[in-house]
Amino acid sequence: MAIDKRKTPDINAGSQADIAFLLLIFFLVATTMNTDTGIARMLPPMPPEDQQQEEIKVKERNLFLVFINGRGDIMAGASGKQEPIDLSQLKERAKEFIVNPMDDPNLPERTNKEIELADGSKWVYPVSEGVISLQTTRDTNYQSYIMVQNELTRAFNEVRDEVATRKFGAKFADLPEDQRNAISKAVPLKISEAEPRNIKR
């Protein structure tokens, strides 16, 4: 019986590297990458090394303290007068603090400031001196922190919308850049973040 001595033909693998490279390029171009987004905050520049650090003192009435503990409980209010509040109440409390509509002596001072508009005219607006100070503990979870940050930012955004509607007849986001800058000066975003506390158990 005759034996077939023909060899099985080899597959030419020379072009596989080229195909793999083309597939890699295709996936890099066609795939969308999720980008991590954080909280938009403008940080001050680092001071020179030889500059002496001066302690900035804020009057008690101009400070609204917000504290989040490890369980996600929120305490808010003036220094020494903080009380437990629900997350759903935080935005309205922060708005009342920012605006001080009844000129309450227990709420922040307001200083009349001249804001220059694009047409060269001046706009005098009572700018709040209030600062919201946010503090956490070392074991505060990130979700609670972000939820509180969102509520505080919403409070500032709603106040900006109200001021923009009264002054320019449109919401803050719908204004041209020069008018948005004027509103940002009238209602500056003042959220200060204190160093997290260590809670002894």
Salt bridges, closest charged atoms under 4 A:
ASP4 OD2 - ARG6 NH2 2.96
ASP73 OD2 - ARG71 NH2 2.92
GLU83 OE2 - ARG93 NH1 3.14
GLU92 OE2 - LYS91 NZ 3.79
ASP103 OD1 - ARG110 NH2 3.91
GLU109 OE2 - LYS59 NZ 3.07
GLU116 OE1 - LYS122 NZ 3.61
ASP139 OD2 - ARG201 NH2 2.76
GLU151 OE2 - ARG154 NH1 2.92
GLU158 OE2 - LYS91 NZ 2.89
GLU158 OE1 - LYS95 NZ 3.00
GLU158 OE2 - ARG154 NH2 3.92
GLU162 OE2 - LYS95 NZ 2.92
GLU195 OE2 - ARG138 NH2 3.46
